[in-house]
Amino acid sequence: MTIHIKDLYGDSWQEQAARYETIRQGFIETFGDDQGTAFYSAPGRTEIGGNHTDHNHGRVLAGSIDLDIVGLARRTNDGVAKLRSVEYPRMDTIELTQLEPRKENSGSQAIIRGILARCRELGYQVGGFQCYTQTRVLKGSGLSSSAAFEILVVTIISHLYNDGKIDPVEAAKIAQYAENVYFGKPSGLLDQMAASMGSVTAMDFADPSKPIVENVDFDLNAYGHALCVVDTGGNHADLTPDYAAVPQEMKAVAKYFGKEFLRDVDEREFYSSLVELRKATNDRAVLRAMHFYDDDRLAHEEAEALKRGDFEGFLKMVNASGRSSQTLLQNVYSPAHPEEQGISLALTLSEFYLQGRGACRVHGGGFAGTIQAYVPFDLLDSYRDGMESVFGKGSCYVLTVRSCGGVKVEL
């Protein structure tokens, strides 16, 4: 897909054009000139419904957002992929003759290598390229800067070597493969699908090889609310065991019933087996399975509420989802660091500032990072001021939904 910069950014297109020019200058400084280049963009994402449900083949509701990563790229004939970013000046260099997984790779280099390898395995053309990037998708913010980066790279390969024919669902699966196999992160498909599809999308991963996706019309402005994400800070460096334990414990419950994923376990059978299930697994695993059933159902019901224009019903479901994450899924702080509870604090403060209106919930993987809030316009200034007085200036981001995923951008 190709889109004009004015259509992509609307009223802020001139500000973005200046940013694009900065990226162009960075490319020239890095690679010598900008002959034969083109711009590409991929968005971050916000999870709306379905917290930690995708990795057990559940349903989710998510949207791409106006914060994006932009890359200027061109083909080369040397069989080498090179990528450099404003944020990380080290050059990622991948030779196309050496695409096997490597433990010593950095994150971005492993991702690029994995995407190239998977594209080739699937029969797509791959080749060398040069790319210079700059991102507005905040690291560690729960907005999935990693998925945005992955979708950007797939989009570049799609346009440089495959006439833009890698469709959004295939792009997401390629990106997930690179993250799972080459980077070693056992993520579901939510992040990549949301960044690839664009707009607000309901997704059903009962069969991840053929996910059912449906765009949902959702104009938050029409309901007089702003979508906010609050970055509570916290250290993400040692949270991998916490993230990994969630799908592991859910799958342990599924295994008790002879299944691999909870989506394939009948909920009534689950509840009728709690006594023996507690002995076979543990209480936290049982509670997390309860969350899966609740949030899998809520993600679907939220999408249906939006389709019929029941915004108040949608907000009640968002709050219910948040309570389920907090009490059943238990991903609002790390059990290894109970003294750090920024998410719990942010949720409590949100309820105080929202005065019984709007809604709030943990956002993304949890344990540290961000919360999401739907804030009435008349409370937005006071809400943002209150949250930033605790978590720091600029910690409360007001987001808008972007209509497209990974795209080539015309100036």
Contacts in CASP RR format, 6 or more apart in sequence:
PFRMAT RR
TARGET T0000
AUTHOR 0000-0000-0000
METHOD contacts of the structure
MODEL  1
MTIHIKDLYGDSWQEQAARYETIRQGFIETFGDDQGTAFYSAPGRTEIGG
NHTDHNHGRVLAGSIDLDIVGLARRTNDGVAKLRSVEYPRMDTIELTQLE
PRKENSGSQAIIRGILARCRELGYQVGGFQCYTQTRVLKGSGLSSSAAFE
ILVVTIISHLYNDGKIDPVEAAKIAQYAENVYFGKPSGLLDQMAASMGSV
TAMDFADPSKPIVENVDFDLNAYGHALCVVDTGGNHADLTPDYAAVPQEM
KAVAKYFGKEFLRDVDEREFYSSLVELRKATNDRAVLRAMHFYDDDRLAH
EEAEALKRGDFEGFLKMVNASGRSSQTLLQNVYSPAHPEEQGISLALTLS
EFYLQGRGACRVHGGGFAGTIQAYVPFDLLDSYRDGMESVFGKGSCYVLT
VRSCGGVKVEL
1 164 0 8 1.000
1 404 0 8 1.000
1 405 0 8 1.000
1 406 0 8 1.000
1 407 0 8 1.000
1 408 0 8 1.000
2 407 0 8 1.000
2 408 0 8 1.000
2 409 0 8 1.000
2 410 0 8 1.000
3 404 0 8 1.000
3 407 0 8 1.000
3 408 0 8 1.000
3 409 0 8 1.000
3 410 0 8 1.000
4 409 0 8 1.000
4 410 0 8 1.000
4 411 0 8 1.000
5 13 0 8 1.000
5 16 0 8 1.000
5 17 0 8 1.000
5 20 0 8 1.000
5 409 0 8 1.000
5 410 0 8 1.000
5 411 0 8 1.000
6 13 0 8 1.000
8 16 0 8 1.000
8 41 0 8 1.000
8 402 0 8 1.000
8 404 0 8 1.000
8 407 0 8 1.000
8 409 0 8 1.000
9 15 0 8 1.000
9 16 0 8 1.000
9 66 0 8 1.000
17 411 0 8 1.000
19 70 0 8 1.000
19 134 0 8 1.000
20 39 0 8 1.000
20 70 0 8 1.000
20 72 0 8 1.000
20 409 0 8 1.000
20 411 0 8 1.000
22 86 0 8 1.000
22 134 0 8 1.000
23 39 0 8 1.000
23 70 0 8 1.000
23 71 0 8 1.000
23 72 0 8 1.000
23 86 0 8 1.000
23 132 0 8 1.000
23 133 0 8 1.000
23 134 0 8 1.000
24 34 0 8 1.000
24 37 0 8 1.000
24 72 0 8 1.000
26 86 0 8 1.000
26 132 0 8 1.000
27 34 0 8 1.000
27 37 0 8 1.000
27 72 0 8 1.000
27 130 0 8 1.000
27 132 0 8 1.000
28 34 0 8 1.000
30 84 0 8 1.000
30 91 0 8 1.000
30 130 0 8 1.000
30 132 0 8 1.000
31 82 0 8 1.000
31 130 0 8 1.000
31 132 0 8 1.000
34 72 0 8 1.000
34 74 0 8 1.000
35 74 0 8 1.000
36 74 0 8 1.000
36 75 0 8 1.000
37 72 0 8 1.000
37 73 0 8 1.000
37 74 0 8 1.000
38 72 0 8 1.000
38 73 0 8 1.000
38 74 0 8 1.000
38 159 0 8 1.000
38 408 0 8 1.000
38 409 0 8 1.000
39 70 0 8 1.000
39 71 0 8 1.000
39 72 0 8 1.000
39 408 0 8 1.000
39 409 0 8 1.000
39 410 0 8 1.000
39 411 0 8 1.000
40 70 0 8 1.000
40 71 0 8 1.000
40 72 0 8 1.000
40 73 0 8 1.000
40 152 0 8 1.000
40 155 0 8 1.000
40 156 0 8 1.000
40 159 0 8 1.000
40 406 0 8 1.000
40 407 0 8 1.000
40 408 0 8 1.000
40 409 0 8 1.000
41 68 0 8 1.000
41 69 0 8 1.000
41 70 0 8 1.000
41 71 0 8 1.000
41 152 0 8 1.000
41 406 0 8 1.000
41 407 0 8 1.000
41 409 0 8 1.000
42 68 0 8 1.000
42 69 0 8 1.000
42 148 0 8 1.000
42 149 0 8 1.000
42 151 0 8 1.000
42 152 0 8 1.000
42 155 0 8 1.000
42 195 0 8 1.000
42 196 0 8 1.000
42 405 0 8 1.000
42 406 0 8 1.000
42 407 0 8 1.000
43 64 0 8 1.000
43 65 0 8 1.000
43 66 0 8 1.000
43 67 0 8 1.000
43 68 0 8 1.000
43 137 0 8 1.000
43 148 0 8 1.000
43 151 0 8 1.000
43 195 0 8 1.000
43 198 0 8 1.000
43 402 0 8 1.000
43 404 0 8 1.000
43 405 0 8 1.000
43 406 0 8 1.000
44 64 0 8 1.000
44 65 0 8 1.000
44 67 0 8 1.000
44 68 0 8 1.000
44 69 0 8 1.000
44 137 0 8 1.000
44 143 0 8 1.000
44 144 0 8 1.000
44 145 0 8 1.000
44 147 0 8 1.000
44 148 0 8 1.000
44 194 0 8 1.000
44 195 0 8 1.000
45 62 0 8 1.000
45 63 0 8 1.000
45 64 0 8 1.000
45 65 0 8 1.000
45 143 0 8 1.000
45 144 0 8 1.000
45 147 0 8 1.000
45 148 0 8 1.000
45 190 0 8 1.000
45 191 0 8 1.000
45 194 0 8 1.000
45 195 0 8 1.000
46 62 0 8 1.000
46 63 0 8 1.000
46 65 0 8 1.000
46 143 0 8 1.000
46 194 0 8 1.000
46 227 0 8 1.000
46 229 0 8 1.000
46 363 0 8 1.000
46 372 0 8 1.000
46 399 0 8 1.000
46 401 0 8 1.000
47 60 0 8 1.000
47 61 0 8 1.000
47 62 0 8 1.000
47 63 0 8 1.000
47 190 0 8 1.000
47 194 0 8 1.000
47 363 0 8 1.000
47 364 0 8 1.000
47 372 0 8 1.000
48 61 0 8 1.000
48 62 0 8 1.000
48 63 0 8 1.000
48 200 0 8 1.000
48 302 0 8 1.000
48 318 0 8 1.000
48 372 0 8 1.000
49 60 0 8 1.000
49 61 0 8 1.000
49 62 0 8 1.000
49 295 0 8 1.000
49 298 0 8 1.000
49 299 0 8 1.000
49 302 0 8 1.000
49 318 0 8 1.000
49 321 0 8 1.000
50 58 0 8 1.000
50 59 0 8 1.000
50 60 0 8 1.000
50 61 0 8 1.000
50 190 0 8 1.000
50 295 0 8 1.000
50 296 0 8 1.000
50 298 0 8 1.000
50 299 0 8 1.000
50 321 0 8 1.000
51 291 0 8 1.000
51 295 0 8 1.000
51 321 0 8 1.000
51 322 0 8 1.000
51 324 0 8 1.000
51 325 0 8 1.000
51 329 0 8 1.000
51 331 0 8 1.000
51 361 0 8 1.000
51 362 0 8 1.000
51 364 0 8 1.000
51 365 0 8 1.000
52 246 0 8 1.000
52 247 0 8 1.000
52 250 0 8 1.000
52 288 0 8 1.000
52 291 0 8 1.000
52 292 0 8 1.000
52 295 0 8 1.000
52 325 0 8 1.000
52 329 0 8 1.000
52 331 0 8 1.000
52 365 0 8 1.000
53 59 0 8 1.000
53 60 0 8 1.000
53 292 0 8 1.000
53 295 0 8 1.000
53 296 0 8 1.000
53 299 0 8 1.000
54 60 0 8 1.000
54 188 0 8 1.000
54 189 0 8 1.000
54 190 0 8 1.000
54 203 0 8 1.000
54 205 0 8 1.000
55 186 0 8 1.000
55 187 0 8 1.000
55 188 0 8 1.000
55 246 0 8 1.000
55 247 0 8 1.000
55 250 0 8 1.000
56 247 0 8 1.000
56 250 0 8 1.000
56 251 0 8 1.000
56 254 0 8 1.000
56 261 0 8 1.000
56 262 0 8 1.000
56 263 0 8 1.000
56 292 0 8 1.000
57 205 0 8 1.000
57 206 0 8 1.000
57 207 0 8 1.000
57 208 0 8 1.000
57 261 0 8 1.000
57 262 0 8 1.000
57 263 0 8 1.000
57 264 0 8 1.000
58 204 0 8 1.000
58 205 0 8 1.000
58 206 0 8 1.000
58 262 0 8 1.000
58 263 0 8 1.000
58 292 0 8 1.000
58 296 0 8 1.000
58 299 0 8 1.000
59 202 0 8 1.000
59 203 0 8 1.000
59 204 0 8 1.000
59 205 0 8 1.000
59 296 0 8 1.000
59 299 0 8 1.000
59 300 0 8 1.000
60 190 0 8 1.000
60 202 0 8 1.000
60 203 0 8 1.000
60 205 0 8 1.000
60 299 0 8 1.000
61 200 0 8 1.000
61 201 0 8 1.000
61 202 0 8 1.000
61 203 0 8 1.000
61 216 0 8 1.000
61 299 0 8 1.000
61 302 0 8 1.000
61 303 0 8 1.000
62 190 0 8 1.000
62 193 0 8 1.000
62 194 0 8 1.000
62 200 0 8 1.000
62 201 0 8 1.000
62 203 0 8 1.000
63 194 0 8 1.000
63 197 0 8 1.000
63 198 0 8 1.000
63 199 0 8 1.000
63 200 0 8 1.000
63 201 0 8 1.000
63 401 0 8 1.000
64 194 0 8 1.000
64 195 0 8 1.000
64 197 0 8 1.000
64 198 0 8 1.000
64 199 0 8 1.000
64 401 0 8 1.000
64 402 0 8 1.000
64 404 0 8 1.000
64 405 0 8 1.000
65 143 0 8 1.000
65 399 0 8 1.000
65 400 0 8 1.000
65 401 0 8 1.000
65 402 0 8 1.000
66 399 0 8 1.000
66 400 0 8 1.000
66 401 0 8 1.000
66 402 0 8 1.000
67 136 0 8 1.000
67 137 0 8 1.000
67 138 0 8 1.000
67 143 0 8 1.000
67 397 0 8 1.000
67 399 0 8 1.000
68 135 0 8 1.000
68 136 0 8 1.000
68 137 0 8 1.000
68 148 0 8 1.000
68 402 0 8 1.000
69 133 0 8 1.000
69 134 0 8 1.000
69 135 0 8 1.000
69 136 0 8 1.000
69 137 0 8 1.000
69 145 0 8 1.000
69 148 0 8 1.000
69 149 0 8 1.000
69 152 0 8 1.000
70 133 0 8 1.000
70 134 0 8 1.000
70 135 0 8 1.000
70 152 0 8 1.000
70 409 0 8 1.000
71 131 0 8 1.000
71 132 0 8 1.000
71 133 0 8 1.000
71 134 0 8 1.000
71 152 0 8 1.000
71 156 0 8 1.000
72 131 0 8 1.000
72 132 0 8 1.000
72 133 0 8 1.000
73 129 0 8 1.000
73 130 0 8 1.000
73 131 0 8 1.000
73 132 0 8 1.000
73 156 0 8 1.000
73 160 0 8 1.000
74 129 0 8 1.000
74 130 0 8 1.000
74 160 0 8 1.000
75 127 0 8 1.000
75 128 0 8 1.000
75 129 0 8 1.000
75 160 0 8 1.000
75 161 0 8 1.000
76 82 0 8 1.000
76 127 0 8 1.000
76 128 0 8 1.000
76 129 0 8 1.000
76 130 0 8 1.000
77 128 0 8 1.000
78 128 0 8 1.000
79 95 0 8 1.000
79 96 0 8 1.000
79 97 0 8 1.000
79 127 0 8 1.000
79 128 0 8 1.000
80 93 0 8 1.000
80 94 0 8 1.000
80 95 0 8 1.000
80 96 0 8 1.000
80 128 0 8 1.000
81 92 0 8 1.000
81 93 0 8 1.000
81 94 0 8 1.000
81 96 0 8 1.000
81 112 0 8 1.000
81 116 0 8 1.000
81 127 0 8 1.000
81 128 0 8 1.000
81 129 0 8 1.000
81 131 0 8 1.000
82 91 0 8 1.000
82 92 0 8 1.000
82 93 0 8 1.000
82 94 0 8 1.000
82 128 0 8 1.000
82 129 0 8 1.000
82 130 0 8 1.000
82 131 0 8 1.000
83 91 0 8 1.000
83 92 0 8 1.000
83 108 0 8 1.000
83 112 0 8 1.000
83 130 0 8 1.000
83 131 0 8 1.000
83 132 0 8 1.000
83 133 0 8 1.000
83 153 0 8 1.000
84 90 0 8 1.000
84 91 0 8 1.000
84 92 0 8 1.000
84 131 0 8 1.000
84 132 0 8 1.000
84 133 0 8 1.000
85 108 0 8 1.000
85 132 0 8 1.000
85 133 0 8 1.000
85 134 0 8 1.000
85 135 0 8 1.000
86 132 0 8 1.000
86 133 0 8 1.000
86 134 0 8 1.000
86 135 0 8 1.000
87 134 0 8 1.000
87 135 0 8 1.000
87 139 0 8 1.000
88 108 0 8 1.000
90 106 0 8 1.000
92 106 0 8 1.000
92 108 0 8 1.000
92 109 0 8 1.000
92 112 0 8 1.000
93 109 0 8 1.000
94 109 0 8 1.000
94 112 0 8 1.000
94 113 0 8 1.000
94 116 0 8 1.000
96 116 0 8 1.000
96 126 0 8 1.000
96 127 0 8 1.000
96 128 0 8 1.000
99 113 0 8 1.000
99 114 0 8 1.000
99 116 0 8 1.000
99 117 0 8 1.000
99 120 0 8 1.000
100 117 0 8 1.000
101 110 0 8 1.000
101 113 0 8 1.000
101 114 0 8 1.000
101 181 0 8 1.000
101 182 0 8 1.000
102 110 0 8 1.000
102 113 0 8 1.000
105 113 0 8 1.000
105 182 0 8 1.000
107 183 0 8 1.000
108 149 0 8 1.000
110 178 0 8 1.000
110 182 0 8 1.000
110 183 0 8 1.000
111 146 0 8 1.000
111 149 0 8 1.000
111 150 0 8 1.000
111 153 0 8 1.000
111 178 0 8 1.000
111 179 0 8 1.000
111 182 0 8 1.000
111 183 0 8 1.000
112 153 0 8 1.000
112 178 0 8 1.000
113 178 0 8 1.000
113 182 0 8 1.000
114 177 0 8 1.000
114 178 0 8 1.000
114 181 0 8 1.000
114 182 0 8 1.000
115 150 0 8 1.000
115 153 0 8 1.000
115 154 0 8 1.000
115 157 0 8 1.000
115 174 0 8 1.000
115 175 0 8 1.000
115 178 0 8 1.000
116 126 0 8 1.000
116 127 0 8 1.000
116 157 0 8 1.000
117 178 0 8 1.000
117 182 0 8 1.000
118 174 0 8 1.000
118 177 0 8 1.000
118 178 0 8 1.000
119 125 0 8 1.000
119 126 0 8 1.000
119 154 0 8 1.000
119 157 0 8 1.000
119 166 0 8 1.000
119 174 0 8 1.000
120 126 0 8 1.000
122 170 0 8 1.000
122 174 0 8 1.000
124 157 0 8 1.000
124 158 0 8 1.000
124 161 0 8 1.000
124 162 0 8 1.000
124 166 0 8 1.000
125 161 0 8 1.000
125 162 0 8 1.000
126 157 0 8 1.000
126 161 0 8 1.000
127 157 0 8 1.000
127 160 0 8 1.000
127 161 0 8 1.000
129 156 0 8 1.000
129 157 0 8 1.000
129 160 0 8 1.000
131 153 0 8 1.000
131 156 0 8 1.000
133 149 0 8 1.000
133 152 0 8 1.000
135 145 0 8 1.000
135 148 0 8 1.000
135 149 0 8 1.000
137 143 0 8 1.000
137 144 0 8 1.000
137 145 0 8 1.000
137 148 0 8 1.000
138 145 0 8 1.000
138 231 0 8 1.000
138 397 0 8 1.000
139 145 0 8 1.000
140 231 0 8 1.000
140 236 0 8 1.000
140 369 0 8 1.000
140 370 0 8 1.000
141 229 0 8 1.000
141 231 0 8 1.000
141 369 0 8 1.000
141 370 0 8 1.000
141 397 0 8 1.000
142 229 0 8 1.000
142 363 0 8 1.000
142 364 0 8 1.000
142 365 0 8 1.000
142 366 0 8 1.000
142 369 0 8 1.000
142 370 0 8 1.000
143 229 0 8 1.000
143 370 0 8 1.000
144 191 0 8 1.000
144 194 0 8 1.000
144 195 0 8 1.000
146 179 0 8 1.000
146 191 0 8 1.000
147 175 0 8 1.000
147 179 0 8 1.000
147 191 0 8 1.000
147 192 0 8 1.000
147 194 0 8 1.000
147 195 0 8 1.000
148 195 0 8 1.000
150 175 0 8 1.000
150 178 0 8 1.000
150 179 0 8 1.000
150 192 0 8 1.000
150 195 0 8 1.000
151 171 0 8 1.000
151 172 0 8 1.000
151 175 0 8 1.000
151 192 0 8 1.000
151 195 0 8 1.000
151 196 0 8 1.000
151 405 0 8 1.000
151 406 0 8 1.000
152 406 0 8 1.000
153 175 0 8 1.000
154 166 0 8 1.000
154 171 0 8 1.000
154 174 0 8 1.000
154 175 0 8 1.000
154 196 0 8 1.000
155 166 0 8 1.000
155 171 0 8 1.000
155 406 0 8 1.000
155 407 0 8 1.000
155 408 0 8 1.000
157 166 0 8 1.000
158 164 0 8 1.000
158 165 0 8 1.000
158 166 0 8 1.000
158 171 0 8 1.000
159 408 0 8 1.000
164 408 0 8 1.000
166 174 0 8 1.000
168 193 0 8 1.000
168 196 0 8 1.000
168 197 0 8 1.000
168 198 0 8 1.000
168 405 0 8 1.000
168 406 0 8 1.000
169 193 0 8 1.000
169 196 0 8 1.000
169 197 0 8 1.000
169 211 0 8 1.000
169 213 0 8 1.000
171 192 0 8 1.000
171 196 0 8 1.000
171 406 0 8 1.000
172 189 0 8 1.000
172 192 0 8 1.000
172 193 0 8 1.000
172 195 0 8 1.000
172 196 0 8 1.000
172 197 0 8 1.000
173 189 0 8 1.000
173 192 0 8 1.000
173 208 0 8 1.000
173 209 0 8 1.000
175 192 0 8 1.000
175 195 0 8 1.000
175 196 0 8 1.000
176 187 0 8 1.000
176 188 0 8 1.000
176 189 0 8 1.000
176 192 0 8 1.000
179 185 0 8 1.000
179 187 0 8 1.000
179 192 0 8 1.000
180 186 0 8 1.000
180 187 0 8 1.000
180 188 0 8 1.000
185 240 0 8 1.000
186 244 0 8 1.000
186 247 0 8 1.000
188 205 0 8 1.000
188 208 0 8 1.000
188 247 0 8 1.000
189 203 0 8 1.000
189 205 0 8 1.000
189 208 0 8 1.000
189 211 0 8 1.000
190 203 0 8 1.000
193 201 0 8 1.000
193 203 0 8 1.000
193 211 0 8 1.000
193 213 0 8 1.000
194 201 0 8 1.000
194 203 0 8 1.000
195 405 0 8 1.000
195 406 0 8 1.000
196 405 0 8 1.000
196 406 0 8 1.000
197 203 0 8 1.000
197 213 0 8 1.000
197 215 0 8 1.000
197 405 0 8 1.000
198 215 0 8 1.000
198 402 0 8 1.000
198 403 0 8 1.000
198 404 0 8 1.000
198 405 0 8 1.000
198 406 0 8 1.000
199 215 0 8 1.000
199 216 0 8 1.000
199 401 0 8 1.000
199 402 0 8 1.000
199 403 0 8 1.000
199 404 0 8 1.000
200 215 0 8 1.000
200 216 0 8 1.000
200 217 0 8 1.000
200 218 0 8 1.000
200 306 0 8 1.000
200 401 0 8 1.000
201 213 0 8 1.000
201 214 0 8 1.000
201 215 0 8 1.000
201 216 0 8 1.000
202 213 0 8 1.000
202 214 0 8 1.000
202 215 0 8 1.000
202 216 0 8 1.000
202 299 0 8 1.000
202 300 0 8 1.000
202 303 0 8 1.000
203 211 0 8 1.000
203 212 0 8 1.000
203 213 0 8 1.000
203 214 0 8 1.000
204 211 0 8 1.000
204 212 0 8 1.000
204 213 0 8 1.000
204 300 0 8 1.000
205 211 0 8 1.000
205 263 0 8 1.000
206 212 0 8 1.000
206 263 0 8 1.000
214 303 0 8 1.000
216 303 0 8 1.000
216 306 0 8 1.000
216 307 0 8 1.000
217 306 0 8 1.000
217 307 0 8 1.000
218 306 0 8 1.000
218 401 0 8 1.000
220 226 0 8 1.000
220 227 0 8 1.000
220 374 0 8 1.000
220 400 0 8 1.000
220 401 0 8 1.000
223 311 0 8 1.000
224 376 0 8 1.000
224 377 0 8 1.000
225 311 0 8 1.000
225 358 0 8 1.000
225 374 0 8 1.000
225 375 0 8 1.000
225 376 0 8 1.000
225 377 0 8 1.000
226 374 0 8 1.000
226 375 0 8 1.000
226 376 0 8 1.000
226 377 0 8 1.000
226 380 0 8 1.000
226 398 0 8 1.000
227 372 0 8 1.000
227 373 0 8 1.000
227 374 0 8 1.000
227 375 0 8 1.000
227 398 0 8 1.000
227 399 0 8 1.000
227 400 0 8 1.000
227 401 0 8 1.000
228 372 0 8 1.000
228 373 0 8 1.000
228 374 0 8 1.000
228 375 0 8 1.000
228 380 0 8 1.000
228 383 0 8 1.000
228 384 0 8 1.000
228 387 0 8 1.000
228 396 0 8 1.000
228 397 0 8 1.000
228 398 0 8 1.000
228 399 0 8 1.000
229 363 0 8 1.000
229 370 0 8 1.000
229 371 0 8 1.000
229 372 0 8 1.000
229 373 0 8 1.000
229 396 0 8 1.000
229 397 0 8 1.000
229 399 0 8 1.000
230 346 0 8 1.000
230 350 0 8 1.000
230 370 0 8 1.000
230 371 0 8 1.000
230 372 0 8 1.000
230 373 0 8 1.000
230 387 0 8 1.000
230 391 0 8 1.000
230 395 0 8 1.000
230 396 0 8 1.000
230 397 0 8 1.000
231 369 0 8 1.000
231 370 0 8 1.000
231 391 0 8 1.000
231 394 0 8 1.000
231 395 0 8 1.000
231 396 0 8 1.000
231 397 0 8 1.000
232 342 0 8 1.000
232 343 0 8 1.000
232 345 0 8 1.000
232 346 0 8 1.000
232 368 0 8 1.000
232 369 0 8 1.000
232 370 0 8 1.000
232 371 0 8 1.000
232 391 0 8 1.000
232 395 0 8 1.000
233 342 0 8 1.000
233 368 0 8 1.000
233 369 0 8 1.000
233 391 0 8 1.000
233 395 0 8 1.000
234 340 0 8 1.000
234 342 0 8 1.000
234 368 0 8 1.000
234 369 0 8 1.000
235 337 0 8 1.000
235 340 0 8 1.000
235 368 0 8 1.000
236 368 0 8 1.000
236 369 0 8 1.000
238 336 0 8 1.000
239 334 0 8 1.000
239 367 0 8 1.000
239 368 0 8 1.000
241 336 0 8 1.000
242 331 0 8 1.000
242 334 0 8 1.000
242 335 0 8 1.000
242 336 0 8 1.000
242 367 0 8 1.000
243 365 0 8 1.000
243 367 0 8 1.000
246 288 0 8 1.000
246 329 0 8 1.000
246 331 0 8 1.000
249 281 0 8 1.000
249 282 0 8 1.000
249 284 0 8 1.000
249 285 0 8 1.000
249 288 0 8 1.000
249 289 0 8 1.000
250 261 0 8 1.000
250 262 0 8 1.000
250 285 0 8 1.000
250 288 0 8 1.000
250 289 0 8 1.000
250 292 0 8 1.000
251 260 0 8 1.000
251 261 0 8 1.000
251 262 0 8 1.000
252 281 0 8 1.000
252 285 0 8 1.000
253 262 0 8 1.000
253 265 0 8 1.000
253 270 0 8 1.000
253 277 0 8 1.000
253 281 0 8 1.000
253 285 0 8 1.000
253 286 0 8 1.000
253 288 0 8 1.000
253 289 0 8 1.000
254 260 0 8 1.000
254 261 0 8 1.000
254 262 0 8 1.000
254 264 0 8 1.000
254 265 0 8 1.000
254 289 0 8 1.000
256 273 0 8 1.000
256 276 0 8 1.000
256 277 0 8 1.000
256 280 0 8 1.000
256 281 0 8 1.000
257 265 0 8 1.000
257 269 0 8 1.000
257 270 0 8 1.000
257 273 0 8 1.000
259 265 0 8 1.000
262 289 0 8 1.000
262 292 0 8 1.000
262 293 0 8 1.000
263 296 0 8 1.000
267 293 0 8 1.000
270 277 0 8 1.000
270 289 0 8 1.000
270 293 0 8 1.000
274 286 0 8 1.000
277 286 0 8 1.000
278 286 0 8 1.000
284 330 0 8 1.000
287 327 0 8 1.000
287 328 0 8 1.000
287 329 0 8 1.000
287 330 0 8 1.000
288 328 0 8 1.000
288 329 0 8 1.000
288 330 0 8 1.000
290 324 0 8 1.000
290 328 0 8 1.000
291 324 0 8 1.000
291 325 0 8 1.000
291 328 0 8 1.000
291 329 0 8 1.000
294 320 0 8 1.000
294 321 0 8 1.000
294 324 0 8 1.000
294 328 0 8 1.000
295 321 0 8 1.000
295 324 0 8 1.000
295 325 0 8 1.000
295 329 0 8 1.000
298 317 0 8 1.000
298 320 0 8 1.000
298 321 0 8 1.000
298 324 0 8 1.000
299 321 0 8 1.000
301 317 0 8 1.000
302 314 0 8 1.000
302 317 0 8 1.000
302 318 0 8 1.000
302 321 0 8 1.000
305 311 0 8 1.000
305 313 0 8 1.000
305 314 0 8 1.000
305 317 0 8 1.000
306 314 0 8 1.000
315 358 0 8 1.000
315 359 0 8 1.000
315 374 0 8 1.000
316 359 0 8 1.000
318 359 0 8 1.000
318 360 0 8 1.000
318 361 0 8 1.000
318 374 0 8 1.000
319 359 0 8 1.000
319 360 0 8 1.000
319 361 0 8 1.000
321 361 0 8 1.000
322 347 0 8 1.000
322 360 0 8 1.000
322 361 0 8 1.000
322 362 0 8 1.000
325 331 0 8 1.000
325 332 0 8 1.000
325 361 0 8 1.000
325 362 0 8 1.000
325 366 0 8 1.000
326 332 0 8 1.000
326 344 0 8 1.000
326 347 0 8 1.000
326 362 0 8 1.000
331 362 0 8 1.000
331 365 0 8 1.000
331 366 0 8 1.000
331 367 0 8 1.000
332 341 0 8 1.000
332 343 0 8 1.000
332 344 0 8 1.000
332 347 0 8 1.000
332 362 0 8 1.000
332 366 0 8 1.000
332 367 0 8 1.000
333 340 0 8 1.000
333 341 0 8 1.000
333 342 0 8 1.000
333 343 0 8 1.000
333 344 0 8 1.000
333 367 0 8 1.000
333 368 0 8 1.000
334 340 0 8 1.000
334 367 0 8 1.000
334 368 0 8 1.000
340 368 0 8 1.000
342 368 0 8 1.000
342 369 0 8 1.000
342 391 0 8 1.000
343 362 0 8 1.000
343 366 0 8 1.000
343 367 0 8 1.000
343 368 0 8 1.000
343 369 0 8 1.000
343 370 0 8 1.000
343 371 0 8 1.000
345 390 0 8 1.000
346 371 0 8 1.000
346 387 0 8 1.000
346 390 0 8 1.000
346 391 0 8 1.000
347 360 0 8 1.000
347 361 0 8 1.000
347 362 0 8 1.000
347 371 0 8 1.000
349 386 0 8 1.000
349 387 0 8 1.000
349 390 0 8 1.000
350 360 0 8 1.000
350 371 0 8 1.000
350 373 0 8 1.000
350 383 0 8 1.000
350 387 0 8 1.000
351 360 0 8 1.000
353 379 0 8 1.000
353 382 0 8 1.000
353 383 0 8 1.000
353 386 0 8 1.000
353 387 0 8 1.000
354 360 0 8 1.000
354 373 0 8 1.000
354 375 0 8 1.000
354 376 0 8 1.000
354 379 0 8 1.000
354 383 0 8 1.000
355 379 0 8 1.000
357 376 0 8 1.000
357 379 0 8 1.000
358 373 0 8 1.000
358 374 0 8 1.000
358 375 0 8 1.000
358 376 0 8 1.000
359 373 0 8 1.000
359 374 0 8 1.000
360 371 0 8 1.000
360 372 0 8 1.000
360 373 0 8 1.000
360 374 0 8 1.000
361 371 0 8 1.000
361 372 0 8 1.000
362 370 0 8 1.000
362 371 0 8 1.000
362 372 0 8 1.000
363 369 0 8 1.000
363 370 0 8 1.000
363 371 0 8 1.000
363 372 0 8 1.000
364 370 0 8 1.000
373 383 0 8 1.000
375 383 0 8 1.000
380 398 0 8 1.000
383 396 0 8 1.000
384 396 0 8 1.000
384 398 0 8 1.000
387 395 0 8 1.000
387 396 0 8 1.000
388 394 0 8 1.000
388 395 0 8 1.000
388 396 0 8 1.000
END
